[in-house]
């Protein structure tokens, strides 16, 4: 990867966040720029923890596959077997496999494809009451499904809410406690966790976005304050690299499910497929990279592995728009 001029690119774009590029255990490039807090002017460092948004789905997928390997969950079993959905519009045919691979056909809590908006949805709701996984159910379980299970591929958040509830049901643990104990700890992700954005925490970046008048607005009340199975875990760039390394080394999953996790499962189009939380892009018929992006008010980023070069790339920003130009620039520099 060509890193010449990348620091200047970040400066020119006034990037607020971190970039980490690793090849195995070696660091190819790292940078930390901007402010972790606009209230205190605390600078961002490589130890700053960011809201990872949908990158969290990777932790949920691994957690569910752990329980599949242990025989407590079955990918082909109806979600109704694990979660009480009686009287809802969630079809009995929806399985955990559908939920994890975005083939459930369910309508999302905010259907952005049909003009619904997350900012408007959360602005109309008491966000501080959405603290547990089950609290999200009323937002989507009575919506008309958009397709039959397995017929279409469409990225949605709520499938991971249901998968997280199935995990809680069979383990008797909260989603956050399980991920902390069974994913973060064995992966060596000592700086990662689920932090309440209403409380000041050391080295946790605050999220800020500019409004139409150019004023900076905090994301403190833009969505629920604590992460859930579909998004919102906090992590450092280094910890995210440790996560991918732990997966590939078989520290989190059995050999069978490590292989399944790193394989495309369903085709979105000729260039893109989804797996268990991962997205895969192709070049000349081969997987070029696998990744998961995340975006929310005051948060954006990516965790990505480029197969041919063996590079892990992390970009994390504490603004909704901050990461995307940087992600594109790095992608164009990959050999």
C-alpha positions in Angstrom: 0.0 0.0 0.0 1.2 3.5 -0.9 1.1 5.7 2.2 3.0 8.6 0.7 1.0 11.8 1.3 -1.7 10.1 3.3 -1.0 12.2 6.4 -1.3 15.3 4.3 -4.6 14.0 2.9 -6.0 13.6 6.4 -4.9 17.1 7.4 -6.4 18.6 4.2 -9.7 16.9 5.0 -9.6 18.0 8.6 -10.2 14.4 9.5 -11.3 13.7 13.1 -10.6 10.1 13.9 -8.0 7.3 13.6 -6.6 5.3 10.8 -4.7 2.1 11.3 -3.3 -0.2 8.6 -1.6 -3.4 9.7 0.0 -6.4 7.9 0.0 -9.2 10.4 1.5 -7.8 13.6 3.3 -5.0 11.8 1.9 -1.5 11.5 2.0 -0.1 8.0 0.4 3.3 8.8 -1.3 4.9 11.8 -2.7 8.4 12.4 -4.8 10.0 15.1 -6.2 13.5 14.4 -8.9 15.8 15.7 -10.8 16.1 18.9 -12.3 13.4 21.0 -14.3 16.0 22.9 -15.4 19.4 21.6 -16.3 20.3 25.2 -12.9 19.8 26.7 -10.7 19.9 23.6 -9.3 16.4 24.5 -7.3 15.2 21.4 -7.9 11.9 19.7 -5.1 9.4 20.2 -4.6 5.8 19.0 -6.1 4.7 22.3 -9.4 6.6 21.8 -12.5 4.4 21.8 -15.1 5.1 19.1 -18.7 4.2 18.6 -18.3 1.4 16.0 -22.0 1.6 14.8 -22.8 -1.5 12.6 -19.3 -2.9 13.0 -20.9 -4.3 16.2 -22.8 -6.8 14.0 -19.6 -8.7 13.6 -19.5 -9.3 17.3 -23.1 -10.4 17.3 -22.5 -12.9 14.4 -19.5 -14.4 16.2 -21.5 -14.7 19.4 -24.4 -16.5 17.7 -22.1 -18.8 15.8 -20.4 -19.8 19.1 -23.8 -20.9 20.4 -24.5 -22.7 17.1 -21.3 -24.6 17.5 -22.2 -25.5 21.1 -25.6 -26.8 20.0 -27.7 -24.2 21.8 -28.8 -22.4 18.6 -29.6 -23.7 15.1 -29.2 -21.5 12.1 -32.1 -23.3 10.3 -34.6 -23.0 13.1 -37.4 -20.4 13.2 -36.6 -17.3 15.3 -40.0 -17.9 16.9 -38.4 -20.9 18.7 -36.1 -18.6 20.6 -38.0 -15.4 20.8 -41.7 -14.9 21.8 -43.1 -13.3 18.7 -46.6 -14.5 18.9 -49.1 -12.0 17.5 -46.4 -10.2 15.5 -45.9 -10.0 11.7 -42.6 -11.7 11.8 -43.1 -14.8 9.6 -42.6 -18.2 11.3 -40.3 -19.1 8.4 -37.6 -16.5 9.4 -34.5 -18.3 10.6 -31.3 -17.2 12.3 -29.6 -17.8 9.0 -31.9 -15.3 7.4 -31.4 -12.8 10.2 -27.6 -12.9 10.0 -27.4 -12.8 6.2 -29.9 -10.1 5.6 -32.4 -12.4 3.9 -35.3 -12.3 6.4 -37.5 -10.0 4.3 -38.4 -8.0 7.4 -39.0 -4.3 7.3 -36.3 -2.3 9.2 -37.2 -0.1 12.2 -36.6 2.9 9.9 -37.0 1.8 6.2 -34.6 4.2 4.5 -35.3 2.8 1.1 -38.9 4.0 1.4 -38.2 7.4 2.8 -38.1 6.7 6.5 -35.4 8.5 8.4 -33.5 7.4 11.6 -33.0 10.9 12.8 -36.7 11.7 12.6 -37.6 8.3 14.2 -35.4 8.8 17.2 -36.3 12.5 17.6 -39.9 11.4 18.1 -39.0 8.7 20.7 -37.7 8.7 24.3 -34.3 7.4 23.4 -33.3 6.9 27.0 -35.8 4.1 27.4 -34.2 1.9 24.8 -31.7 0.2 27.0 -32.2 -3.5 26.6 -32.4 -5.6 23.4 -36.1 -6.3 23.9 -36.9 -2.6 24.0 -36.5 -2.4 20.2 -39.1 -5.0 19.3 -42.1 -2.5 19.1 -40.3 -0.6 16.4 -40.6 -3.3 13.8 -42.3 -6.5 14.7 -45.7 -5.3 13.5 -44.5 -3.9 10.2 -45.6 -5.7 7.0 -42.6 -7.8 5.7 -41.1 -6.5 2.5 -40.4 -10.0 1.0 -40.7 -13.7 1.9 -37.8 -15.1 3.9 -34.9 -16.0 1.6 -36.3 -14.3 -1.5 -34.3 -11.1 -1.3 -31.1 -9.7 0.1 -31.4 -6.3 1.9 -29.3 -4.9 4.7 -31.3 -4.2 7.8 -30.6 -3.6 11.4 -33.5 -5.4 13.1 -32.4 -8.9 12.1 -29.5 -8.5 14.5 -31.8 -7.3 17.3 -33.7 -10.6 17.0 -30.5 -12.6 16.8 -29.3 -10.9 19.9 -32.5 -11.8 21.7 -32.0 -15.5 20.7 -28.5 -15.3 22.1 -29.8 -13.9 25.4 -32.5 -16.6 25.6 -30.2 -19.6 25.3 -27.3 -18.2 27.4 -29.2 -16.5 30.2 -26.9 -13.5 29.8 -27.4 -10.0 28.6 -26.0 -9.4 25.1 -23.5 -6.9 26.3 -22.2 -9.2 29.1 -21.9 -12.1 26.7 -19.9 -10.2 24.1 -17.6 -8.8 26.8 -16.9 -12.2 28.2 -16.9 -14.5 25.1 -15.8 -12.1 22.3 -13.8 -9.2 23.6 -11.9 -11.0 26.4 -10.6 -14.0 24.4 -9.7 -11.7 21.5 -7.6 -9.5 23.8 -9.8 -6.5 23.2 -9.1 -5.0 26.6 -10.2 -1.4 25.6 -13.6 -2.4 24.1 -17.0 -2.2 25.8 -20.5 -0.7 25.7 -20.4 2.8 27.2 -23.3 5.1 28.0 -22.9 8.2 25.8 -24.7 10.2 28.5 -21.7 9.7 30.8 -18.2 11.0 30.3 -15.8 8.1 30.1 -12.0 8.3 29.7 -10.7 8.0 26.1 -14.2 7.6 24.7 -14.8 9.9 21.7 -17.9 12.1 21.7 -19.9 12.2 18.5 -20.5 15.5 16.8 -22.0 16.6 13.4 -22.4 19.9 11.8 -26.0 21.1 11.2 -27.2 23.0 8.2 -26.0 26.3 9.8 -22.5 24.9 10.4 -23.0 24.5 14.1 -21.6 21.4 15.9 -24.3 19.3 17.4 -23.7 16.4 19.9 -25.1 13.0 19.2 -25.8 12.4 22.9 -29.6 12.1 22.3 -29.6 11.2 18.6 -30.2 7.5 19.3 -30.3 5.1 22.3 -27.4 5.7 24.7 -25.9 2.2 25.0 -25.0 -0.2 22.2 -27.1 -3.2 21.2 -26.7 -6.2 18.9 -27.1 -4.2 15.7 -24.7 -1.4 16.7 -23.0 0.9 19.2 -20.1 -1.0 20.8 -17.1 1.1 21.5 -13.6 0.0 20.4 -10.2 1.2 19.5 -8.6 0.7 16.1 -6.1 -1.7 17.7 -8.8 -3.7 19.3 -10.6 -4.1 16.0 -7.5 -5.4 14.4 -7.2 -7.9 17.3 -10.7 -9.0 16.6 -10.0 -10.0 13.0 -6.7 -11.6 14.1 -8.5 -13.7 16.8 -11.2 -14.8 14.3 -8.6 -15.9 11.7 -6.5 -17.7 14.4 -9.5 -19.7 15.6 -9.6 -18.1 19.0 -13.3 -17.2 18.9 -14.9 -20.0 16.7 -14.4 -23.6 15.9 -12.6 -24.4 12.7 -15.9 -25.1 10.9 -17.5 -21.9 11.9 -14.3 -19.8 11.4 -14.4 -21.0 7.8 -18.1 -20.2 7.5 -17.7 -16.8 9.0 -15.0 -15.9 6.4 -17.0 -17.1 3.4 -19.7 -15.2 1.4 -23.1 -16.7 2.1 -25.6 -14.8 -0.2 -25.1 -12.7 -3.3 -26.3 -9.1 -3.3 -25.1 -8.4 -6.9 -22.2 -9.4 -9.2 -19.6 -7.5 -7.1 -20.9 -7.9 -3.6 -22.0 -10.7 -1.2 -23.0 -10.8 2.4 -21.8 -13.2 5.0 -22.4 -13.5 8.7 -22.2 -9.8 9.4 -19.4 -9.3 6.8 -19.7 -7.8 3.4 -17.4 -9.2 0.6 -16.3 -7.4 -2.6 -15.0 -9.2 -5.6 -12.4 -8.7 -8.3 -12.0 -11.0 -11.3 -14.3 -13.5 -9.5 -12.2 -13.6 -6.3 -12.8 -12.0 -2.9 -10.9 -8.8 -2.9 -11.8 -7.8 0.7 -14.2 -8.5 3.5 -15.4 -5.8 5.8 -18.2 -4.1 7.8 -18.9 -0.4 7.7 -20.7 1.6 10.4 -22.6 4.8 10.3 -24.7 6.7 12.8 -25.1 10.3 14.0 -21.6 11.2 15.3 -20.0 7.9 14.1 -18.6 6.4 11.0 -16.0 3.8 10.1 -14.9 0.5 8.7 -13.0 -2.6 9.6 -11.7 -4.2 6.5 -9.3 -7.0 5.4 -7.7 -7.0 2.0 -7.1 -10.6 1.1 -4.3 -10.4 -1.5 -2.1 -8.0 0.4 -3.0 -9.4 3.9 -3.8 -5.9 5.1 -6.2 -5.0 7.9 -7.6 -1.5 7.7 -9.5 0.4 10.3 -10.9 3.9 9.9 -13.0 5.4 12.8 -14.4 8.9 13.0 -16.6 10.7 15.5 -18.7 12.3 12.9 -21.3 10.8 10.6 -19.5 11.9 7.4 -15.9 11.8 8.6 -14.7 8.4 7.5 -16.0 8.0 3.9 -13.4 10.1 2.0 -10.6 8.5 3.9 -12.0 5.0 3.3 -12.2 5.7 -0.4 -8.7 7.2 -0.5 -7.2 4.2 1.2 -9.1 1.7 -1.0 -7.7 3.4 -4.1 -4.2 3.1 -2.7 -4.4 -0.7 -2.3 -2.4 -2.6 -4.8 
